Amino acid sequence: MTRRSKGDGGRRRGRRGNGNGADAVPKGRGCIARLLRVGVGVVLLAVIYLAVTAVQVGLASRWDHTRAAGAAVVGAAQYDGRPSEVFEARLDRAATLYREHDVPMIVVTGGAQVGDRFTEAYAGMRYLRRLKVPEQRIVVVTNGADTYESLAAAARVMHRRGVTEVQLVSDPYHSFRLEAIAREAGFDGKVSPTAASSGTRELLRETVAVSLGRIIGYRRLSNWIG
């Protein structure tokens, strides 16, 4: 009978030990590779999501609807009661809807910045009066510090008047987000934008806003960014 020496056993155990240590390196590399694959996949999905959203925002900038029971104008800057050029273009569009497409009511939204004597909505109402829109056809909504809050306040006013279908008047790049906010606020809003062109910067900003708003909700997004 052949005996195994203690030395042989020690060498064999040593070889097994070396084998286990060598296996540990590939396992560690495998974990890192898997993490990298997951990270790359997440980045690719995010890029695809943003790209699809960008296309949707761009296409929405061409939407235009002209039939509704009311028009809601998204406020913009005003200077001591005088609307800015951007705001004037929105108000001009609302007046056109009133005169040419029988929209019976125009809701003008927008609050005041610190130090302002007038709200955006009040400045908009004065401008519409100069365009010969009757005062009884104009509703002033001064609540709201941003687009979501302004449209939500306008929705409450219109619901009390029995109006649920509204034209949303703003710049074209706003279109996709405006209709989404309208749905979240609980009314049927269809955009009827100004003729202004949409720059790359505005479209990119809207793409980010829409991408976040879809995930967390536009009300929460409004609370986050103010």
C-alpha positions as CSV (number, residue, x, y, z in Angstrom):
1,M,0.0,0.0,0.0
2,T,1.4,3.4,-1.0
3,R,1.5,6.1,1.6
4,R,1.0,9.7,0.9
5,S,3.6,11.9,2.5
6,K,2.5,15.0,4.4
7,G,4.5,17.0,2.0
8,D,2.5,15.8,-1.0
9,G,-0.8,16.6,0.8
10,G,0.5,20.1,1.6
11,R,1.5,20.7,-2.0
12,R,-1.9,19.6,-3.3
13,R,-3.7,21.7,-0.8
14,G,-1.5,24.6,-1.9
15,R,-2.4,24.0,-5.5
16,R,-6.1,24.0,-4.7
17,G,-5.6,27.2,-2.7
18,N,-3.9,28.9,-5.6
19,G,-6.7,27.7,-7.9
20,N,-9.4,29.4,-5.7
21,G,-7.4,32.6,-5.6
22,A,-7.0,32.7,-9.4
23,D,-10.8,32.2,-9.8
24,A,-11.6,35.2,-7.7
25,V,-10.2,37.7,-10.2
26,P,-12.4,36.7,-13.1
27,K,-15.5,36.8,-10.8
28,G,-14.7,40.3,-9.8
29,R,-14.2,41.3,-13.4
30,G,-17.5,39.7,-14.3
31,C,-19.4,41.8,-11.8
32,I,-17.8,45.0,-13.1
33,A,-18.7,44.0,-16.7
34,R,-22.3,43.4,-15.7
35,L,-22.5,46.8,-14.0
36,L,-21.0,48.5,-17.0
37,R,-23.6,46.8,-19.3
38,V,-26.4,47.9,-17.0
39,G,-25.1,51.4,-16.9
40,V,-24.7,51.6,-20.7
41,G,-28.3,50.2,-21.1
42,V,-29.7,52.9,-18.7
43,V,-27.9,55.6,-20.6
44,L,-29.1,54.4,-24.0
45,L,-32.7,54.2,-22.7
46,A,-32.4,57.7,-21.4
47,V,-31.1,59.0,-24.7
48,I,-33.8,57.2,-26.6
49,Y,-36.5,58.6,-24.2
50,L,-35.1,62.2,-24.6
51,A,-34.9,61.8,-28.4
52,V,-38.5,60.6,-28.7
53,T,-39.7,63.4,-26.5
54,A,-37.7,66.0,-28.5
55,V,-39.4,64.8,-31.7
56,Q,-42.9,65.0,-30.0
57,V,-42.2,68.5,-28.7
58,G,-41.0,69.6,-32.2
59,L,-44.0,68.1,-33.9
60,A,-46.4,69.7,-31.4
61,S,-45.0,73.1,-32.1
62,R,-46.9,72.9,-35.4
63,W,-50.3,72.0,-33.9
64,D,-53.1,74.6,-34.2
65,H,-56.7,74.3,-33.2
66,T,-59.3,77.1,-33.6
67,R,-62.6,75.8,-32.2
68,A,-63.5,75.9,-28.5
69,A,-65.7,77.5,-25.9
70,G,-62.9,79.7,-24.6
71,A,-59.3,80.7,-25.0
72,A,-56.7,80.8,-22.2
73,V,-53.7,83.1,-22.8
74,V,-50.5,82.1,-21.0
75,G,-49.1,85.3,-19.4
76,A,-45.6,86.7,-20.2
77,A,-43.6,89.7,-19.2
78,Q,-45.2,93.1,-18.8
79,Y,-43.6,96.4,-18.2
80,D,-45.7,98.7,-15.9
81,G,-48.9,97.6,-17.6
82,R,-47.6,97.3,-21.1
83,P,-47.3,93.7,-22.5
84,S,-43.9,92.6,-23.9
85,E,-43.7,91.7,-27.5
86,V,-44.1,88.0,-26.7
87,F,-47.2,88.7,-24.6
88,E,-48.6,91.0,-27.3
89,A,-48.3,88.2,-29.9
90,R,-50.2,85.8,-27.6
91,L,-52.9,88.4,-27.0
92,D,-53.2,89.2,-30.7
93,R,-53.7,85.5,-31.4
94,A,-56.5,85.4,-28.7
95,A,-58.2,88.4,-30.2
96,T,-58.1,86.7,-33.7
97,L,-59.7,83.6,-32.2
98,Y,-62.4,85.8,-30.7
99,R,-63.1,87.8,-33.9
100,E,-62.6,85.1,-36.6
101,H,-63.5,81.8,-34.9
102,D,-66.3,82.7,-32.5
103,V,-64.4,81.9,-29.3
104,P,-66.8,83.6,-26.8
105,M,-64.4,84.0,-23.9
106,I,-60.8,84.9,-23.3
107,V,-59.1,84.0,-20.0
108,V,-55.9,86.0,-19.4
109,T,-53.5,84.6,-16.9
110,G,-50.4,85.7,-15.0
111,G,-49.5,87.2,-11.7
112,A,-47.1,90.0,-10.8
113,Q,-43.4,89.9,-10.1
114,V,-42.0,91.5,-6.9
115,G,-42.2,95.3,-7.3
116,D,-44.7,95.3,-10.2
117,R,-47.7,97.6,-10.1
118,F,-49.7,95.4,-12.5
119,T,-50.2,91.7,-13.0
120,E,-49.6,90.1,-16.3
121,A,-53.3,89.3,-16.5
122,Y,-54.4,92.9,-15.9
123,A,-51.9,94.2,-18.5
124,G,-53.3,91.6,-20.9
125,M,-56.9,92.6,-20.3
126,R,-56.1,96.3,-21.0
127,Y,-54.4,95.3,-24.2
128,L,-57.4,93.2,-25.4
129,R,-59.7,96.1,-24.6
130,R,-57.6,98.3,-27.0
131,L,-58.2,95.6,-29.6
132,K,-61.9,96.1,-29.2
133,V,-62.6,92.8,-27.3
134,P,-65.6,93.6,-25.0
135,E,-64.8,93.6,-21.3
136,Q,-67.5,91.1,-20.5
137,R,-65.7,88.6,-22.8
138,I,-62.5,88.8,-20.8
139,V,-61.8,86.9,-17.6
140,V,-58.7,88.0,-15.6
141,V,-57.0,85.2,-13.5
142,T,-54.1,86.6,-11.5
143,N,-53.4,83.5,-9.4
144,G,-50.3,81.5,-10.4
145,A,-46.6,82.1,-10.5
146,D,-45.8,79.8,-13.4
147,T,-47.6,78.1,-16.3
148,Y,-48.9,75.1,-14.3
149,E,-50.4,77.3,-11.5
150,S,-51.9,79.8,-14.0
151,L,-53.6,77.1,-16.1
152,A,-54.8,75.3,-13.0
153,A,-56.3,78.5,-11.7
154,A,-57.9,79.2,-15.1
155,A,-59.3,75.7,-15.2
156,R,-61.1,76.3,-11.9
157,V,-62.6,79.6,-13.2
158,M,-63.7,78.0,-16.4
159,H,-65.2,74.9,-14.7
160,R,-67.4,77.3,-12.6
161,R,-68.6,78.8,-15.9
162,G,-69.3,75.4,-17.4
163,V,-66.4,75.6,-19.9
164,T,-64.3,72.5,-20.3
165,E,-63.0,72.8,-23.9
166,V,-60.4,75.6,-24.2
167,Q,-57.9,77.0,-26.7
168,L,-54.4,77.4,-25.1
169,V,-52.6,80.4,-26.5
170,S,-48.8,80.6,-26.1
171,D,-45.7,80.2,-28.2
172,P,-45.4,77.1,-30.4
173,Y,-42.7,75.4,-28.4
174,H,-45.0,75.3,-25.4
175,S,-47.6,73.3,-27.2
176,F,-46.9,69.7,-26.1
177,R,-46.5,70.7,-22.4
178,L,-49.5,72.9,-22.4
179,E,-51.9,70.2,-23.5
180,A,-50.3,67.8,-21.0
181,I,-50.8,70.3,-18.2
182,A,-54.4,70.9,-19.3
183,R,-55.1,67.2,-19.0
184,E,-53.5,67.0,-15.6
185,A,-55.5,70.1,-14.5
186,G,-58.7,68.4,-15.6
187,F,-59.9,70.1,-18.8
188,D,-59.7,69.6,-22.5
189,G,-57.1,72.0,-23.8
190,K,-56.0,72.3,-27.4
191,V,-53.3,74.7,-28.5
192,S,-53.6,77.6,-30.9
193,P,-50.2,79.1,-30.8
194,T,-48.7,82.4,-32.1
195,A,-46.8,82.6,-35.4
196,A,-43.5,82.9,-33.5
197,S,-40.7,80.6,-34.5
198,S,-39.3,78.0,-32.0
199,G,-35.6,78.1,-31.5
200,T,-33.4,75.2,-30.7
201,R,-32.8,76.5,-27.1
202,E,-36.5,76.7,-26.4
203,L,-37.2,73.3,-27.8
204,L,-34.4,71.7,-25.8
205,R,-35.7,73.3,-22.6
206,E,-39.2,72.1,-23.3
207,T,-37.9,68.6,-24.0
208,V,-36.3,68.5,-20.6
209,A,-39.4,69.9,-18.9
210,V,-41.7,67.4,-20.7
211,S,-39.4,64.5,-20.0
212,L,-39.4,65.2,-16.3
213,G,-43.1,66.2,-16.1
214,R,-44.1,62.8,-17.6
215,I,-42.3,61.0,-14.9
216,I,-43.0,63.1,-11.8
217,G,-46.1,65.0,-12.8
218,Y,-46.3,68.6,-14.0
219,R,-47.6,69.9,-10.7
220,R,-44.6,68.5,-8.8
221,L,-42.3,69.8,-11.5
222,S,-43.8,73.2,-11.0
223,N,-43.2,73.0,-7.3
224,W,-39.5,72.0,-7.9
225,I,-38.6,74.6,-10.4
226,G,-40.9,77.4,-9.2
